[in-house]
Amino acid sequence: LERSMPEACCLRELQSREGMFVDREACLSGVERFQNRQGCYTVILNSFETYVYLAGALAIGVLAIELFAMIFAMCLFRGIQ
């Protein structure tokens, strides 16, 4: 009983749906070197860990801008009175 892999599990040169297969025949015949073995959860978790610091820095930057805008608005309000 030969166990074949679905084509979606085969490695591609560019990690996208349009990328060329590295070796489609070897992948479908069961050579693990040409197959994706990570699940979606693992890939998403690794991507999140990569970009979590960038998202945090971006959030801190936006908060700093908002704080300065609020202080500026208060100074303007005090100047009007």
Secondary structure, DSSP 8 states (H G I E B T S, - for coil): ------GGGB-BSSSSTTS-BS-HHHHHHT-GGGB----HHHHHHHHHHHHHHHHHHHHHHHHHHHHHHHHHHHHHHHHH-
